[in-house]
Amino acid sequence: MPKQTIRDIDLAGKRVFVRVDFNVPLEEKDGQMVITDDTRIKETLPTLKFLIEKGAKVILASHLGRPKGQRDPKQSLAPVAPALSELIGKPVAFAEDSVGEETKAKALALKDGDVLLLENTRFHAGEEKNDAELAKGFAELAEIFVNDAFGSAHRAHSSTAGIADHLPAVSGLLMEKELTWLHDELENPERPFVVILGGAKVSDKIGVINRLLEKADTIIIGGGMAYTFRKLVQGITIGKSLYKPEWEPIAQAALDKAEQRGVKILIPVDALITDSFDFDTKKLGTTKYTGVNENIPDGWEGVDIGPESVKLFSEAVAGAKTVIWNGPMGVFEIKEAAKGTFDIAEVVAANSSAKTIIGGGDSVKAVKKAKLADKMTFISTGGGASLELLEGKDLPGVTCLKDK
């Protein structure tokens, strides 16, 4: 997906509007909002340092949370300015709004290499509606648009796509990296190419399954969506495990397509089951492992893959040259149901001869929780965006950028 990047244009002395993803978790401490995880800020540093070195006047824009077009001090980007300043070793000015005359005056006063952070773009109701006037307001601040917010690239908002109607638009270095790993590398992957998909609903992942059935050698299916496949393939009863009758034809069509294309689909052969499960309190009732292809009794539900499934999946992963993983193997937020997900994280990390790509969302949380992030080749910063890209969908925040 060859898009022009900040390397392809002259930046010296130019005001550059950079859409970043500073949607960081905040917590109130002693009456002040404090950042609890600055990963997303750190991910944009290569782009920001490049722009500063080239003498650009950097104007940073991001959303934070879901303020629904209202000003909310608890969702202000103000705490990000000092945190970013510390990371880049220079002052970061803050504008109380993301558009308007005062903000424009601050943008016009910037000197080469200066950095200005704008207030939360979603304090304006027009942002999520891709309002043309708001996009024009953003564009009036700058001469170039850089999109480095991959996590928001699947949304057509004023600051991610609309602004590109008014300014030359190119990709930042993080966006370039995401497109390289989640698109270009998978166009012609090194084989065997193994895909691991987890998560709750078959309906959410079927687009990705269908798309990757055209490229993968093996697809491993775990998580809540695996029970529909198990019911179909193994003919077992699945108790009250996650399942809807309308998922069956979707799963069957995927199985048929896999057979036609000679793609191996691996599904769990055993499970950790429980007789009661409360996600809110993170509590499970009595738990036990089923035997291989054993029925799940009425009143019980599967919450994780079992040890035999881990063995089965491990063999496929160990022999792979390219692995992409999206979605947990069970309810990994609950300690007792996290073993399968963490075991798979370890297996992926152990294959040092493969390119290992973690495709956003909960898989990233799991890999970080398992302290294995540094063992992976690439970890995506986008949940929904990575899924849509893997599905082959056009992302508004990417299609608006200039082609090479």
ABEGO torsion letter per residue (X at the ends): XBBBBAAABBABGBBBBBBBBABBBBBBBGGBBBBABAAAAAAAAAAAAAAAAAGBBBBBBBBBEBAGGBBBAAABAAAAAAAAAAAAGBBBBBBABABEAAAAAAAAABBBGBBBBBBBAAABAAAAAGBAAAAAAAAAABABBBBABAAAAABBBAAAAAAAAABBBBBBAAAAAAAAAAAAAAABBBOBBBBBBBEABAAAAAAAAAAAAAABABBBBBEAAAAAAAAAAAGBBAEABBBBAAAAAAAAAAAAAAAAAGBBBBBBABBBBBABBBAAAGBBBBBBBBBBGBBBBBGBBBABBBAAAAAAAAAAAAABABBBBBEBABBAABAAAAAAAAAAAAAAAABAABBBBBBEEAAAAAAAAAGAAAABABBBABBAAAAAAAAGBBBAAAAABBBX
